[in-house]
Amino acid sequence: MKKIVMSAALGMVVFSACSQNIPVKDVPSVVLNSFNSAYNNVAGVEWEKINDLYEADFDVNKVDHAVLLNASGAIVMRKQDADERKLPAALTSAIASKFPKYKIDDAELVERNGKKYYQLELEGKGLSDQKVLMTEGGVAFKGFEFWD
């Protein structure tokens, strides 16, 4: 038990060393300018520094969004909550086929390099939760890690 507690504590220290909340005054102006020109009417913006990237978490029309920008202000990746009822049919069909004992608990649309992906959190009664990345067509994708 002691090993488990120590491992969990070490994991939290390593994660927090890579990611930290920062005040807006510590975000480079080129990053802020890029963010402000890409997004209008945002609410509740919170900034975080993750290694060499800047993450902004915010709401647009009460929908959660996040964007990763590099130090030059270029958008690396963006995501927003997706309504499970409006997911592409090919995607929902693939989930039903590949994960028949699961239901979609959370869905987010992720855009990277001009392409759209969905990251899905699946839950099943008495089963371990699953996190999967898929294309709009329902094909599993492993080109980047699940973005929490």
C-alpha positions as CSV (number, residue, x, y, z in Angstrom):
1,M,0.0,0.0,0.0
2,K,2.9,2.3,0.8
3,K,4.3,1.8,-2.7
4,I,1.0,2.7,-4.3
5,V,0.7,6.0,-2.3
6,M,4.3,6.9,-3.1
7,S,3.8,6.1,-6.8
8,A,0.7,8.2,-6.9
9,A,2.4,11.1,-5.1
10,L,5.4,10.9,-7.5
11,G,3.1,10.9,-10.5
12,M,1.4,14.0,-9.3
13,V,4.7,15.8,-8.8
14,V,5.9,14.8,-12.3
15,F,2.6,16.0,-13.9
16,S,2.5,19.2,-12.0
17,A,6.1,19.9,-13.0
18,C,5.0,19.7,-16.7
19,S,1.8,21.7,-16.4
20,Q,1.0,24.7,-14.4
21,N,-1.7,27.4,-14.3
22,I,-0.4,30.8,-15.1
23,P,-1.8,34.3,-14.9
24,V,-2.7,36.0,-18.2
25,K,0.1,38.5,-17.6
26,D,2.6,35.6,-18.1
27,V,1.2,34.6,-21.5
28,P,3.3,36.1,-24.3
29,S,1.6,38.9,-26.2
30,V,1.9,37.0,-29.6
31,V,0.1,34.1,-28.0
32,L,-2.7,36.3,-26.6
33,N,-3.0,38.2,-29.9
34,S,-3.4,35.0,-31.8
35,F,-5.9,33.6,-29.3
36,N,-8.0,36.9,-29.4
37,S,-8.0,37.0,-33.1
38,A,-9.2,33.4,-33.4
39,Y,-11.9,33.5,-30.7
40,N,-14.5,36.1,-30.0
41,N,-17.1,36.3,-27.2
42,V,-15.3,33.9,-24.9
43,A,-15.9,33.6,-21.2
44,G,-13.9,32.3,-18.2
45,V,-10.5,32.0,-20.0
46,E,-7.9,30.2,-17.9
47,W,-4.3,29.7,-19.0
48,E,-1.9,26.9,-18.4
49,K,1.6,26.3,-19.5
50,I,2.4,22.7,-20.6
51,N,6.0,22.3,-21.5
52,D,6.5,24.7,-24.4
53,L,2.8,25.2,-25.2
54,Y,0.1,27.4,-23.8
55,E,-3.4,26.1,-23.2
56,A,-6.4,28.3,-22.9
57,D,-9.6,26.8,-21.4
58,F,-12.7,28.8,-22.0
59,D,-16.4,28.8,-22.9
60,V,-18.1,30.0,-26.1
61,N,-21.9,30.1,-25.8
62,K,-21.7,27.9,-22.7
63,V,-19.8,25.2,-24.6
64,D,-16.4,24.2,-23.2
65,H,-13.4,24.8,-25.5
66,A,-9.6,24.5,-25.2
67,V,-6.8,25.5,-27.5
68,L,-3.1,24.7,-27.5
69,L,-0.8,27.4,-29.0
70,N,3.0,27.4,-29.4
71,A,5.2,30.2,-28.2
72,S,4.9,31.8,-31.7
73,G,1.1,32.0,-31.4
74,A,0.3,29.2,-33.9
75,I,-2.6,27.0,-33.0
76,V,-1.4,23.5,-32.5
77,M,-4.7,21.8,-31.6
78,R,-8.1,22.8,-30.4
79,K,-11.1,20.9,-28.9
80,Q,-14.6,21.6,-27.9
81,D,-17.4,19.6,-26.2
82,A,-19.5,17.6,-28.7
83,D,-23.2,16.7,-28.2
84,E,-23.3,12.9,-28.2
85,R,-26.7,13.1,-30.0
86,K,-25.1,14.9,-33.0
87,L,-22.1,12.7,-33.6
88,P,-21.5,11.3,-37.1
89,A,-23.5,8.1,-37.8
90,A,-20.4,6.2,-38.8
91,L,-18.7,7.1,-35.5
92,T,-21.7,6.0,-33.3
93,S,-22.1,2.8,-35.4
94,A,-18.4,2.0,-34.9
95,I,-18.6,2.6,-31.1
96,A,-21.7,0.3,-30.9
97,S,-19.9,-2.4,-32.9
98,K,-16.4,-2.1,-31.2
99,F,-17.7,-1.4,-27.7
100,P,-21.1,-3.0,-27.4
101,K,-21.2,-3.0,-23.6
102,Y,-20.3,0.7,-23.3
103,K,-22.1,4.0,-23.8
104,I,-20.6,7.4,-24.5
105,D,-20.1,9.4,-21.3
106,D,-18.3,12.4,-22.8
107,A,-17.4,13.4,-26.4
108,E,-15.1,16.1,-27.7
109,L,-14.3,17.3,-31.2
110,V,-10.6,17.7,-31.6
111,E,-9.0,19.5,-34.6
112,R,-5.3,19.0,-35.4
113,N,-3.5,19.8,-38.7
114,G,-6.8,20.6,-40.4
115,K,-8.3,17.2,-39.6
116,K,-11.1,16.4,-37.2
117,Y,-11.1,13.6,-34.6
118,Y,-13.3,12.7,-31.7
119,Q,-12.0,11.8,-28.3
120,L,-14.6,9.8,-26.4
121,E,-14.9,8.6,-22.8
122,L,-16.9,5.4,-22.6
123,E,-18.4,3.8,-19.6
124,G,-19.9,0.4,-19.1
125,K,-21.7,-1.0,-16.1
126,G,-19.1,-2.9,-14.0
127,L,-16.4,-2.3,-16.7
128,S,-13.3,-0.1,-16.7
129,D,-13.9,3.3,-18.4
130,Q,-12.3,3.6,-21.8
131,K,-10.8,6.6,-23.5
132,V,-10.6,6.4,-27.3
133,L,-9.7,8.6,-30.2
134,M,-11.5,8.1,-33.5
135,T,-11.9,9.7,-36.9
136,E,-15.3,11.0,-38.0
137,G,-15.6,7.7,-39.9
138,G,-15.2,5.6,-36.7
139,V,-11.7,4.5,-37.3
140,A,-9.5,4.2,-34.2
141,F,-6.7,6.8,-34.2
142,K,-3.4,6.8,-32.3
143,G,-1.6,9.8,-33.8
144,F,-1.6,11.8,-30.5
145,E,-2.5,11.2,-26.9
146,F,-5.9,11.7,-25.4
147,W,-6.1,15.4,-24.3
148,D,-7.7,15.7,-20.9
